[in-house]
Amino acid sequence: MVRPALRSRSFKRVWRRTPGGRTVIHYERRKKYVVRCFICGAEINGIPREGAVMRGSKTFKRPERLFGGVLCPSCLALAIKSVIRSS
Ligand SMILES: [Zn+2]
């Protein structure tokens, strides 16, 4: 029997073929964590989408950049330009 943490049916059971030819069960979270841009709603890259998003260091969880994990790169460029041009 698998680990108690993996017995929950909130995990999806996915059959995967290993390089050795065995078929094993992998457990994946049903809900993927998709982070979207605050302005345009585009998906932000550089953020893990599997269950590992809640674990790990701060730099692992979002891009190490101004407004990383909040704004997409194109919206950030527009925001920086508008701030600089207004000052
Ligand atoms: Zn955007």
PDB file of the backbone (N, CA, C, O) and the ligand in Angstrom, with CONECT records:
HET     ZN  A 101       1
ATOM      1  N   MET A   1       0.838  -1.195   0.000  1.00  0.00           N
ATOM      2  CA  MET A   1       0.000   0.000   0.000  1.00  0.00           C
ATOM      3  C   MET A   1       0.875   1.248   0.000  1.00  0.00           C
ATOM      4  O   MET A   1       1.977   1.247   0.549  1.00  0.00           O
ATOM      5  N   VAL A   2       0.389   2.277  -0.602  1.00  0.00           N
ATOM      6  CA  VAL A   2       1.195   3.497  -0.752  1.00  0.00           C
ATOM      7  C   VAL A   2       1.208   4.287   0.543  1.00  0.00           C
ATOM      8  O   VAL A   2       0.527   3.961   1.516  1.00  0.00           O
ATOM      9  N   ARG A   3       2.018   5.344   0.513  1.00  0.00           N
ATOM     10  CA  ARG A   3       2.103   6.225   1.672  1.00  0.00           C
ATOM     11  C   ARG A   3       0.712   6.748   2.045  1.00  0.00           C
ATOM     12  O   ARG A   3      -0.122   6.954   1.162  1.00  0.00           O
ATOM     13  N   PRO A   4       0.454   6.963   3.320  1.00  0.00           N
ATOM     14  CA  PRO A   4      -0.861   7.497   3.716  1.00  0.00           C
ATOM     15  C   PRO A   4      -1.188   8.817   3.049  1.00  0.00           C
ATOM     16  O   PRO A   4      -2.349   9.080   2.738  1.00  0.00           O
ATOM     17  N   ALA A   5      -0.180   9.656   2.823  1.00  0.00           N
ATOM     18  CA  ALA A   5      -0.447  10.964   2.211  1.00  0.00           C
ATOM     19  C   ALA A   5      -0.945  10.818   0.780  1.00  0.00           C
ATOM     20  O   ALA A   5      -1.621  11.709   0.265  1.00  0.00           O
ATOM     21  N   LEU A   6      -0.613   9.691   0.127  1.00  0.00           N
ATOM     22  CA  LEU A   6      -1.004   9.512  -1.274  1.00  0.00           C
ATOM     23  C   LEU A   6      -2.294   8.714  -1.424  1.00  0.00           C
ATOM     24  O   LEU A   6      -2.761   8.508  -2.544  1.00  0.00           O
ATOM     25  N   ARG A   7      -2.882   8.257  -0.302  1.00  0.00           N
ATOM     26  CA  ARG A   7      -4.098   7.466  -0.412  1.00  0.00           C
ATOM     27  C   ARG A   7      -5.318   8.320  -0.694  1.00  0.00           C
ATOM     28  O   ARG A   7      -6.376   7.798  -1.046  1.00  0.00           O
ATOM     29  N   SER A   8      -5.181   9.637  -0.541  1.00  0.00           N
ATOM     30  CA  SER A   8      -6.319  10.524  -0.750  1.00  0.00           C
ATOM     31  C   SER A   8      -6.718  10.518  -2.222  1.00  0.00           C
ATOM     32  O   SER A   8      -5.867  10.475  -3.110  1.00  0.00           O
ATOM     33  N   ARG A   9      -8.016  10.561  -2.460  1.00  0.00           N
ATOM     34  CA  ARG A   9      -8.480  10.585  -3.848  1.00  0.00           C
ATOM     35  C   ARG A   9      -8.435  11.976  -4.439  1.00  0.00           C
ATOM     36  O   ARG A   9      -8.848  12.177  -5.581  1.00  0.00           O
ATOM     37  N   SER A  10      -7.936  12.948  -3.675  1.00  0.00           N
ATOM     38  CA  SER A  10      -7.704  14.247  -4.302  1.00  0.00           C
ATOM     39  C   SER A  10      -6.507  14.182  -5.228  1.00  0.00           C
ATOM     40  O   SER A  10      -6.257  15.111  -5.995  1.00  0.00           O
ATOM     41  N   PHE A  11      -5.755  13.069  -5.158  1.00  0.00           N
ATOM     42  CA  PHE A  11      -4.665  12.850  -6.107  1.00  0.00           C
ATOM     43  C   PHE A  11      -5.185  12.009  -7.259  1.00  0.00           C
ATOM     44  O   PHE A  11      -5.926  11.046  -7.060  1.00  0.00           O
ATOM     45  N   LYS A  12      -4.795  12.379  -8.439  1.00  0.00           N
ATOM     46  CA  LYS A  12      -5.157  11.626  -9.633  1.00  0.00           C
ATOM     47  C   LYS A  12      -4.125  10.528  -9.814  1.00  0.00           C
ATOM     48  O   LYS A  12      -2.932  10.772  -9.636  1.00  0.00           O
ATOM     49  N   ARG A  13      -4.558   9.328 -10.163  1.00  0.00           N
ATOM     50  CA  ARG A  13      -3.626   8.226 -10.389  1.00  0.00           C
ATOM     51  C   ARG A  13      -3.312   8.154 -11.878  1.00  0.00           C
ATOM     52  O   ARG A  13      -4.208   8.014 -12.711  1.00  0.00           O
ATOM     53  N   VAL A  14      -2.046   8.251 -12.193  1.00  0.00           N
ATOM     54  CA  VAL A  14      -1.611   8.277 -13.588  1.00  0.00           C
ATOM     55  C   VAL A  14      -0.664   7.099 -13.789  1.00  0.00           C
ATOM     56  O   VAL A  14       0.324   6.963 -13.068  1.00  0.00           O
ATOM     57  N   TRP A  15      -0.965   6.250 -14.769  1.00  0.00           N
ATOM     58  CA  TRP A  15      -0.100   5.119 -15.065  1.00  0.00           C
ATOM     59  C   TRP A  15       1.003   5.569 -15.996  1.00  0.00           C
ATOM     60  O   TRP A  15       0.746   6.171 -17.038  1.00  0.00           O
ATOM     61  N   ARG A  16       2.237   5.271 -15.613  1.00  0.00           N
ATOM     62  CA  ARG A  16       3.385   5.683 -16.407  1.00  0.00           C
ATOM     63  C   ARG A  16       4.241   4.461 -16.700  1.00  0.00           C
ATOM     64  O   ARG A  16       4.431   3.609 -15.831  1.00  0.00           O
ATOM     65  N   ARG A  17       4.751   4.374 -17.907  1.00  0.00           N
ATOM     66  CA  ARG A  17       5.663   3.302 -18.296  1.00  0.00           C
ATOM     67  C   ARG A  17       7.078   3.766 -18.003  1.00  0.00           C
ATOM     68  O   ARG A  17       7.503   4.813 -18.490  1.00  0.00           O
ATOM     69  N   THR A  18       7.814   2.990 -17.206  1.00  0.00           N
ATOM     70  CA  THR A  18       9.197   3.348 -16.884  1.00  0.00           C
ATOM     71  C   THR A  18      10.117   2.927 -18.021  1.00  0.00           C
ATOM     72  O   THR A  18       9.718   2.140 -18.879  1.00  0.00           O
ATOM     73  N   PRO A  19      11.347   3.443 -18.037  1.00  0.00           N
ATOM     74  CA  PRO A  19      12.293   3.018 -19.076  1.00  0.00           C
ATOM     75  C   PRO A  19      12.570   1.517 -19.026  1.00  0.00           C
ATOM     76  O   PRO A  19      12.896   0.926 -20.055  1.00  0.00           O
ATOM     77  N   GLY A  20      12.451   0.890 -17.866  1.00  0.00           N
ATOM     78  CA  GLY A  20      12.662  -0.549 -17.766  1.00  0.00           C
ATOM     79  C   GLY A  20      11.478  -1.373 -18.226  1.00  0.00           C
ATOM     80  O   GLY A  20      11.563  -2.601 -18.246  1.00  0.00           O
ATOM     81  N   GLY A  21      10.382  -0.744 -18.592  1.00  0.00           N
ATOM     82  CA  GLY A  21       9.239  -1.464 -19.127  1.00  0.00           C
ATOM     83  C   GLY A  21       8.144  -1.721 -18.120  1.00  0.00           C
ATOM     84  O   GLY A  21       7.069  -2.186 -18.497  1.00  0.00           O
ATOM     85  N   ARG A  22       8.381  -1.431 -16.827  1.00  0.00           N
ATOM     86  CA  ARG A  22       7.331  -1.637 -15.830  1.00  0.00           C
ATOM     87  C   ARG A  22       6.289  -0.535 -15.971  1.00  0.00           C
ATOM     88  O   ARG A  22       6.581   0.547 -16.479  1.00  0.00           O
ATOM     89  N   THR A  23       5.086  -0.816 -15.524  1.00  0.00           N
ATOM     90  CA  THR A  23       4.051   0.206 -15.450  1.00  0.00           C
ATOM     91  C   THR A  23       3.841   0.535 -13.976  1.00  0.00           C
ATOM     92  O   THR A  23       3.530  -0.343 -13.172  1.00  0.00           O
ATOM     93  N   VAL A  24       4.010   1.787 -13.639  1.00  0.00           N
ATOM     94  CA  VAL A  24       3.880   2.211 -12.250  1.00  0.00           C
ATOM     95  C   VAL A  24       2.809   3.305 -12.161  1.00  0.00           C
ATOM     96  O   VAL A  24       2.436   3.921 -13.160  1.00  0.00           O
ATOM     97  N   ILE A  25       2.339   3.520 -10.952  1.00  0.00           N
ATOM     98  CA  ILE A  25       1.324   4.553 -10.734  1.00  0.00           C
ATOM     99  C   ILE A  25       2.005   5.788 -10.165  1.00  0.00           C
ATOM    100  O   ILE A  25       2.711   5.716  -9.159  1.00  0.00           O
ATOM    101  N   HIS A  26       1.784   6.909 -10.815  1.00  0.00           N
ATOM    102  CA  HIS A  26       2.231   8.187 -10.272  1.00  0.00           C
ATOM    103  C   HIS A  26       0.996   8.911  -9.740  1.00  0.00           C
ATOM    104  O   HIS A  26      -0.104   8.761 -10.270  1.00  0.00           O
ATOM    105  N   TYR A  27       1.197   9.696  -8.689  1.00  0.00           N
ATOM    106  CA  TYR A  27       0.101  10.439  -8.075  1.00  0.00           C
ATOM    107  C   TYR A  27       0.293  11.910  -8.365  1.00  0.00           C
ATOM    108  O   TYR A  27       1.314  12.492  -7.998  1.00  0.00           O
ATOM    109  N   GLU A  28      -0.680  12.512  -9.019  1.00  0.00           N
ATOM    110  CA  GLU A  28      -0.595  13.931  -9.349  1.00  0.00           C
ATOM    111  C   GLU A  28      -1.769  14.658  -8.730  1.00  0.00           C
ATOM    112  O   GLU A  28      -2.860  14.104  -8.595  1.00  0.00           O
ATOM    113  N   ARG A  29      -1.532  15.907  -8.356  1.00  0.00           N
ATOM    114  CA  ARG A  29      -2.642  16.726  -7.877  1.00  0.00           C
ATOM    115  C   ARG A  29      -3.590  17.003  -9.020  1.00  0.00           C
ATOM    116  O   ARG A  29      -3.162  17.256 -10.146  1.00  0.00           O
ATOM    117  N   ARG A  30      -4.897  16.957  -8.725  1.00  0.00           N
ATOM    118  CA  ARG A  30      -5.867  17.226  -9.785  1.00  0.00           C
ATOM    119  C   ARG A  30      -5.831  18.680 -10.180  1.00  0.00           C
ATOM    120  O   ARG A  30      -5.953  19.024 -11.356  1.00  0.00           O
ATOM    121  N   LYS A  31      -5.662  19.542  -9.175  1.00  0.00           N
ATOM    122  CA  LYS A  31      -5.707  20.970  -9.457  1.00  0.00           C
ATOM    123  C   LYS A  31      -4.298  21.471  -9.699  1.00  0.00           C
ATOM    124  O   LYS A  31      -3.427  21.304  -8.844  1.00  0.00           O
ATOM    125  N   LYS A  32      -4.061  22.079 -10.842  1.00  0.00           N
ATOM    126  CA  LYS A  32      -2.764  22.688 -11.134  1.00  0.00           C
ATOM    127  C   LYS A  32      -2.818  24.148 -10.697  1.00  0.00           C
ATOM    128  O   LYS A  32      -3.846  24.816 -10.807  1.00  0.00           O
ATOM    129  N   TYR A  33      -1.703  24.608 -10.208  1.00  0.00           N
ATOM    130  CA  TYR A  33      -1.637  25.991  -9.752  1.00  0.00           C
ATOM    131  C   TYR A  33      -1.186  26.851 -10.922  1.00  0.00           C
ATOM    132  O   TYR A  33       0.008  26.927 -11.214  1.00  0.00           O
ATOM    133  N   VAL A  34      -2.117  27.490 -11.584  1.00  0.00           N
ATOM    134  CA  VAL A  34      -1.778  28.369 -12.702  1.00  0.00           C
ATOM    135  C   VAL A  34      -1.836  29.795 -12.189  1.00  0.00           C
ATOM    136  O   VAL A  34      -2.882  30.258 -11.733  1.00  0.00           O
ATOM    137  N   VAL A  35      -0.709  30.491 -12.263  1.00  0.00           N
ATOM    138  CA  VAL A  35      -0.641  31.879 -11.804  1.00  0.00           C
ATOM    139  C   VAL A  35      -0.791  32.779 -13.010  1.00  0.00           C
ATOM    140  O   VAL A  35      -0.127  32.585 -14.028  1.00  0.00           O
ATOM    141  N   ARG A  36      -1.669  33.769 -12.895  1.00  0.00           N
ATOM    142  CA  ARG A  36      -1.977  34.633 -14.027  1.00  0.00           C
ATOM    143  C   ARG A  36      -1.570  36.066 -13.736  1.00  0.00           C
ATOM    144  O   ARG A  36      -1.458  36.485 -12.584  1.00  0.00           O
ATOM    145  N   CYS A  37      -1.353  36.807 -14.822  1.00  0.00           N
ATOM    146  CA  CYS A  37      -0.969  38.212 -14.715  1.00  0.00           C
ATOM    147  C   CYS A  37      -2.135  39.003 -14.114  1.00  0.00           C
ATOM    148  O   CYS A  37      -3.298  38.762 -14.435  1.00  0.00           O
ATOM    149  N   PHE A  38      -1.797  39.954 -13.234  1.00  0.00           N
ATOM    150  CA  PHE A  38      -2.824  40.734 -12.551  1.00  0.00           C
ATOM    151  C   PHE A  38      -3.560  41.662 -13.515  1.00  0.00           C
ATOM    152  O   PHE A  38      -4.725  41.986 -13.286  1.00  0.00           O
ATOM    153  N   ILE A  39      -2.900  42.093 -14.584  1.00  0.00           N
ATOM    154  CA  ILE A  39      -3.500  43.069 -15.495  1.00  0.00           C
ATOM    155  C   ILE A  39      -4.178  42.369 -16.668  1.00  0.00           C
ATOM    156  O   ILE A  39      -5.371  42.568 -16.898  1.00  0.00           O
ATOM    157  N   CYS A  40      -3.430  41.547 -17.417  1.00  0.00           N
ATOM    158  CA  CYS A  40      -3.978  41.007 -18.668  1.00  0.00           C
ATOM    159  C   CYS A  40      -4.480  39.569 -18.516  1.00  0.00           C
ATOM    160  O   CYS A  40      -5.196  39.088 -19.394  1.00  0.00           O
ATOM    161  N   GLY A  41      -4.138  38.877 -17.452  1.00  0.00           N
ATOM    162  CA  GLY A  41      -4.640  37.528 -17.238  1.00  0.00           C
ATOM    163  C   GLY A  41      -3.868  36.444 -17.945  1.00  0.00           C
ATOM    164  O   GLY A  41      -4.305  35.293 -17.962  1.00  0.00           O
ATOM    165  N   ALA A  42      -2.721  36.777 -18.535  1.00  0.00           N
ATOM    166  CA  ALA A  42      -1.914  35.762 -19.204  1.00  0.00           C
ATOM    167  C   ALA A  42      -1.222  34.886 -18.163  1.00  0.00           C
ATOM    168  O   ALA A  42      -0.940  35.332 -17.051  1.00  0.00           O
ATOM    169  N   GLU A  43      -0.955  33.645 -18.532  1.00  0.00           N
ATOM    170  CA  GLU A  43      -0.234  32.754 -17.625  1.00  0.00           C
ATOM    171  C   GLU A  43       1.197  33.237 -17.470  1.00  0.00           C
ATOM    172  O   GLU A  43       1.837  33.609 -18.453  1.00  0.00           O
ATOM    173  N   ILE A  44       1.708  33.234 -16.232  1.00  0.00           N
ATOM    174  CA  ILE A  44       3.064  33.677 -15.973  1.00  0.00           C
ATOM    175  C   ILE A  44       3.969  32.452 -15.966  1.00  0.00           C
ATOM    176  O   ILE A  44       3.690  31.464 -15.286  1.00  0.00           O
ATOM    177  N   ASN A  45       5.039  32.527 -16.719  1.00  0.00           N
ATOM    178  CA  ASN A  45       5.989  31.419 -16.782  1.00  0.00           C
ATOM    179  C   ASN A  45       6.950  31.483 -15.605  1.00  0.00           C
ATOM    180  O   ASN A  45       7.012  32.493 -14.903  1.00  0.00           O
ATOM    181  N   GLY A  46       7.690  30.424 -15.391  1.00  0.00           N
ATOM    182  CA  GLY A  46       8.701  30.405 -14.349  1.00  0.00           C
ATOM    183  C   GLY A  46       8.171  30.038 -12.985  1.00  0.00           C
ATOM    184  O   GLY A  46       8.879  30.189 -11.990  1.00  0.00           O
ATOM    185  N   ILE A  47       6.921  29.552 -12.909  1.00  0.00           N
ATOM    186  CA  ILE A  47       6.325  29.168 -11.632  1.00  0.00           C
ATOM    187  C   ILE A  47       5.920  27.700 -11.735  1.00  0.00           C
ATOM    188  O   ILE A  47       5.237  27.326 -12.689  1.00  0.00           O
ATOM    189  N   PRO A  48       6.320  26.858 -10.784  1.00  0.00           N
ATOM    190  CA  PRO A  48       5.946  25.449 -10.868  1.00  0.00           C
ATOM    191  C   PRO A  48       4.436  25.276 -10.771  1.00  0.00           C
ATOM    192  O   PRO A  48       3.784  25.945  -9.970  1.00  0.00           O
ATOM    193  N   ARG A  49       3.876  24.380 -11.583  1.00  0.00           N
ATOM    194  CA  ARG A  49       2.422  24.222 -11.644  1.00  0.00           C
ATOM    195  C   ARG A  49       1.938  22.982 -10.925  1.00  0.00           C
ATOM    196  O   ARG A  49       0.733  22.801 -10.750  1.00  0.00           O
ATOM    197  N   GLU A  50       2.850  22.128 -10.506  1.00  0.00           N
ATOM    198  CA  GLU A  50       2.448  20.909  -9.803  1.00  0.00           C
ATOM    199  C   GLU A  50       2.393  21.207  -8.319  1.00  0.00           C
ATOM    200  O   GLU A  50       2.512  22.359  -7.904  1.00  0.00           O
ATOM    201  N   GLY A  51       2.213  20.167  -7.519  1.00  0.00           N
ATOM    202  CA  GLY A  51       2.046  20.349  -6.084  1.00  0.00           C
ATOM    203  C   GLY A  51       3.258  20.899  -5.388  1.00  0.00           C
ATOM    204  O   GLY A  51       3.167  21.319  -4.234  1.00  0.00           O
ATOM    205  N   ALA A  52       4.412  20.910  -6.067  1.00  0.00           N
ATOM    206  CA  ALA A  52       5.632  21.374  -5.427  1.00  0.00           C
ATOM    207  C   ALA A  52       5.629  22.867  -5.205  1.00  0.00           C
ATOM    208  O   ALA A  52       6.544  23.401  -4.580  1.00  0.00           O
ATOM    209  N   VAL A  53       4.606  23.560  -5.711  1.00  0.00           N
ATOM    210  CA  VAL A  53       4.624  25.020  -5.633  1.00  0.00           C
ATOM    211  C   VAL A  53       4.554  25.503  -4.190  1.00  0.00           C
ATOM    212  O   VAL A  53       5.035  26.594  -3.882  1.00  0.00           O
ATOM    213  N   MET A  54       3.963  24.708  -3.301  1.00  0.00           N
ATOM    214  CA  MET A  54       3.857  25.136  -1.916  1.00  0.00           C
ATOM    215  C   MET A  54       5.150  24.878  -1.142  1.00  0.00           C
ATOM    216  O   MET A  54       5.341  25.436  -0.061  1.00  0.00           O
ATOM    217  N   ARG A  55       6.025  24.055  -1.671  1.00  0.00           N
ATOM    218  CA  ARG A  55       7.285  23.770  -0.994  1.00  0.00           C
ATOM    219  C   ARG A  55       8.402  24.522  -1.704  1.00  0.00           C
ATOM    220  O   ARG A  55       8.201  25.068  -2.789  1.00  0.00           O
ATOM    221  N   GLY A  56       9.563  24.546  -1.095  1.00  0.00           N
ATOM    222  CA  GLY A  56      10.721  25.113  -1.744  1.00  0.00           C
ATOM    223  C   GLY A  56      10.976  26.553  -1.345  1.00  0.00           C
ATOM    224  O   GLY A  56      10.210  27.167  -0.602  1.00  0.00           O
ATOM    225  N   SER A  57      12.069  27.063  -1.858  1.00  0.00           N
ATOM    226  CA  SER A  57      12.506  28.394  -1.481  1.00  0.00           C
ATOM    227  C   SER A  57      11.681  29.447  -2.203  1.00  0.00           C
ATOM    228  O   SER A  57      10.937  29.141  -3.134  1.00  0.00           O
ATOM    229  N   LYS A  58      11.824  30.700  -1.757  1.00  0.00           N
ATOM    230  CA  LYS A  58      11.070  31.797  -2.348  1.00  0.00           C
ATOM    231  C   LYS A  58      11.473  32.015  -3.805  1.00  0.00           C
ATOM    232  O   LYS A  58      10.635  32.337  -4.648  1.00  0.00           O
ATOM    233  N   THR A  59      12.772  31.834  -4.094  1.00  0.00           N
ATOM    234  CA  THR A  59      13.213  32.038  -5.471  1.00  0.00           C
ATOM    235  C   THR A  59      12.741  30.919  -6.384  1.00  0.00           C
ATOM    236  O   THR A  59      12.687  31.098  -7.601  1.00  0.00           O
ATOM    237  N   PHE A  60      12.393  29.752  -5.811  1.00  0.00           N
ATOM    238  CA  PHE A  60      11.873  28.649  -6.620  1.00  0.00           C
ATOM    239  C   PHE A  60      10.426  28.908  -7.007  1.00  0.00           C
ATOM    240  O   PHE A  60       9.966  28.439  -8.048  1.00  0.00           O
ATOM    241  N   LYS A  61       9.699  29.659  -6.166  1.00  0.00           N
ATOM    242  CA  LYS A  61       8.261  29.768  -6.328  1.00  0.00           C
ATOM    243  C   LYS A  61       7.841  30.844  -7.311  1.00  0.00           C
ATOM    244  O   LYS A  61       6.730  30.775  -7.838  1.00  0.00           O
ATOM    245  N   ARG A  62       8.675  31.833  -7.580  1.00  0.00           N
ATOM    246  CA  ARG A  62       8.310  32.864  -8.549  1.00  0.00           C
ATOM    247  C   ARG A  62       9.578  33.462  -9.121  1.00  0.00           C
ATOM    248  O   ARG A  62      10.647  33.317  -8.527  1.00  0.00           O
ATOM    249  N   PRO A  63       9.486  34.141 -10.277  1.00  0.00           N
ATOM    250  CA  PRO A  63      10.662  34.736 -10.898  1.00  0.00           C
ATOM    251  C   PRO A  63      11.263  35.801  -9.995  1.00  0.00           C
ATOM    252  O   PRO A  63      10.546  36.547  -9.329  1.00  0.00           O
ATOM    253  N   GLU A  64      12.569  35.860  -9.983  1.00  0.00           N
ATOM    254  CA  GLU A  64      13.287  36.825  -9.135  1.00  0.00           C
ATOM    255  C   GLU A  64      13.428  38.119  -9.925  1.00  0.00           C
ATOM    256  O   GLU A  64      14.490  38.400 -10.480  1.00  0.00           O
ATOM    257  N   ARG A  65      12.365  38.900  -9.976  1.00  0.00           N
ATOM    258  CA  ARG A  65      12.313  40.085 -10.818  1.00  0.00           C
ATOM    259  C   ARG A  65      11.295  41.026 -10.208  1.00  0.00           C
ATOM    260  O   ARG A  65      10.482  40.617  -9.380  1.00  0.00           O
ATOM    261  N   LEU A  66      11.337  42.290 -10.615  1.00  0.00           N
ATOM    262  CA  LEU A  66      10.343  43.267 -10.170  1.00  0.00           C
ATOM    263  C   LEU A  66       8.953  42.740 -10.526  1.00  0.00           C
ATOM    264  O   LEU A  66       8.712  42.387 -11.680  1.00  0.00           O
ATOM    265  N   PHE A  67       8.050  42.682  -9.575  1.00  0.00           N
ATOM    266  CA  PHE A  67       6.694  42.175  -9.753  1.00  0.00           C
ATOM    267  C   PHE A  67       6.683  40.746 -10.287  1.00  0.00           C
ATOM    268  O   PHE A  67       5.752  40.353 -10.989  1.00  0.00           O
ATOM    269  N   GLY A  68       7.719  39.965  -9.958  1.00  0.00           N
ATOM    270  CA  GLY A  68       7.768  38.570 -10.392  1.00  0.00           C
ATOM    271  C   GLY A  68       6.636  37.773  -9.760  1.00  0.00           C
ATOM    272  O   GLY A  68       6.441  37.838  -8.546  1.00  0.00           O
ATOM    273  N   GLY A  69       5.887  37.021 -10.563  1.00  0.00           N
ATOM    274  CA  GLY A  69       4.766  36.260 -10.061  1.00  0.00           C
ATOM    275  C   GLY A  69       3.484  37.066  -9.958  1.00  0.00           C
ATOM    276  O   GLY A  69       2.454  36.522  -9.558  1.00  0.00           O
ATOM    277  N   VAL A  70       3.515  38.354 -10.309  1.00  0.00           N
ATOM    278  CA  VAL A  70       2.323  39.203 -10.245  1.00  0.00           C
ATOM    279  C   VAL A  70       1.969  39.706 -11.637  1.00  0.00           C
ATOM    280  O   VAL A  70       0.815  39.633 -12.060  1.00  0.00           O
ATOM    281  N   LEU A  71       2.981  40.223 -12.351  1.00  0.00           N
ATOM    282  CA  LEU A  71       2.752  40.774 -13.686  1.00  0.00           C
ATOM    283  C   LEU A  71       3.528  39.959 -14.714  1.00  0.00           C
ATOM    284  O   LEU A  71       4.597  39.426 -14.418  1.00  0.00           O
ATOM    285  N   CYS A  72       2.976  39.868 -15.934  1.00  0.00           N
ATOM    286  CA  CYS A  72       3.697  39.223 -17.023  1.00  0.00           C
ATOM    287  C   CYS A  72       4.747  40.201 -17.555  1.00  0.00           C
ATOM    288  O   CYS A  72       4.638  41.400 -17.298  1.00  0.00           O
ATOM    289  N   PRO A  73       5.753  39.731 -18.284  1.00  0.00           N
ATOM    290  CA  PRO A  73       6.836  40.607 -18.723  1.00  0.00           C
ATOM    291  C   PRO A  73       6.366  41.786 -19.571  1.00  0.00           C
ATOM    292  O   PRO A  73       6.899  42.886 -19.422  1.00  0.00           O
ATOM    293  N   SER A  74       5.385  41.594 -20.457  1.00  0.00           N
ATOM    294  CA  SER A  74       4.955  42.699 -21.314  1.00  0.00           C
ATOM    295  C   SER A  74       4.208  43.758 -20.511  1.00  0.00           C
ATOM    296  O   SER A  74       4.386  44.951 -20.754  1.00  0.00           O
ATOM    297  N   CYS A  75       3.365  43.337 -19.549  1.00  0.00           N
ATOM    298  CA  CYS A  75       2.670  44.321 -18.713  1.00  0.00           C
ATOM    299  C   CYS A  75       3.664  45.049 -17.821  1.00  0.00           C
ATOM    300  O   CYS A  75       3.496  46.240 -17.559  1.00  0.00           O
ATOM    301  N   LEU A  76       4.706  44.350 -17.345  1.00  0.00           N
ATOM    302  CA  LEU A  76       5.724  45.005 -16.514  1.00  0.00           C
ATOM    303  C   LEU A  76       6.471  46.065 -17.315  1.00  0.00           C
ATOM    304  O   LEU A  76       6.756  47.148 -16.804  1.00  0.00           O
ATOM    305  N   ALA A  77       6.788  45.751 -18.576  1.00  0.00           N
ATOM    306  CA  ALA A  77       7.486  46.722 -19.414  1.00  0.00           C
ATOM    307  C   ALA A  77       6.629  47.967 -19.605  1.00  0.00           C
ATOM    308  O   ALA A  77       7.132  49.087 -19.516  1.00  0.00           O
ATOM    309  N   LEU A  78       5.325  47.777 -19.869  1.00  0.00           N
ATOM    310  CA  LEU A  78       4.432  48.924 -20.039  1.00  0.00           C
ATOM    311  C   LEU A  78       4.337  49.737 -18.752  1.00  0.00           C
ATOM    312  O   LEU A  78       4.331  50.967 -18.795  1.00  0.00           O
ATOM    313  N   ALA A  79       4.262  49.054 -17.598  1.00  0.00           N
ATOM    314  CA  ALA A  79       4.132  49.748 -16.315  1.00  0.00           C
ATOM    315  C   ALA A  79       5.377  50.568 -16.030  1.00  0.00           C
ATOM    316  O   ALA A  79       5.274  51.710 -15.583  1.00  0.00           O
ATOM    317  N   ILE A  80       6.555  50.001 -16.280  1.00  0.00           N
ATOM    318  CA  ILE A  80       7.804  50.724 -16.020  1.00  0.00           C
ATOM    319  C   ILE A  80       7.897  51.939 -16.934  1.00  0.00           C
ATOM    320  O   ILE A  80       8.288  53.021 -16.497  1.00  0.00           O
ATOM    321  N   LYS A  81       7.535  51.760 -18.212  1.00  0.00           N
ATOM    322  CA  LYS A  81       7.607  52.878 -19.154  1.00  0.00           C
ATOM    323  C   LYS A  81       6.658  53.997 -18.729  1.00  0.00           C
ATOM    324  O   LYS A  81       7.033  55.169 -18.776  1.00  0.00           O
ATOM    325  N   SER A  82       5.427  53.656 -18.313  1.00  0.00           N
ATOM    326  CA  SER A  82       4.467  54.701 -17.953  1.00  0.00           C
ATOM    327  C   SER A  82       4.927  55.450 -16.703  1.00  0.00           C
ATOM    328  O   SER A  82       4.727  56.661 -16.604  1.00  0.00           O
ATOM    329  N   VAL A  83       5.548  54.739 -15.738  1.00  0.00           N
ATOM    330  CA  VAL A  83       6.026  55.410 -14.519  1.00  0.00           C
ATOM    331  C   VAL A  83       7.162  56.353 -14.871  1.00  0.00           C
ATOM    332  O   VAL A  83       7.206  57.478 -14.374  1.00  0.00           O
ATOM    333  N   ILE A  84       8.094  55.908 -15.730  1.00  0.00           N
ATOM    334  CA  ILE A  84       9.245  56.737 -16.051  1.00  0.00           C
ATOM    335  C   ILE A  84       8.827  57.939 -16.885  1.00  0.00           C
ATOM    336  O   ILE A  84       9.349  59.038 -16.698  1.00  0.00           O
ATOM    337  N   ARG A  85       7.886  57.735 -17.808  1.00  0.00           N
ATOM    338  CA  ARG A  85       7.480  58.849 -18.661  1.00  0.00           C
ATOM    339  C   ARG A  85       6.641  59.858 -17.907  1.00  0.00           C
ATOM    340  O   ARG A  85       6.616  61.031 -18.280  1.00  0.00           O
ATOM    341  N   SER A  86       5.941  59.430 -16.842  1.00  0.00           N
ATOM    342  CA  SER A  86       5.127  60.386 -16.084  1.00  0.00           C
ATOM    343  C   SER A  86       5.968  61.205 -15.115  1.00  0.00           C
ATOM    344  O   SER A  86       5.539  62.274 -14.681  1.00  0.00           O
ATOM    345  N   SER A  87       7.168  60.719 -14.765  1.00  0.00           N
ATOM    346  CA  SER A  87       7.998  61.450 -13.787  1.00  0.00           C
ATOM    347  C   SER A  87       8.874  62.498 -14.455  1.00  0.00           C
ATOM    348  O   SER A  87       9.628  63.196 -13.778  1.00  0.00           O
TER     349      SER A  87
HETATM  350 ZN    ZN A 101       0.032  40.886 -18.384  1.00  0.00          ZN2+
END
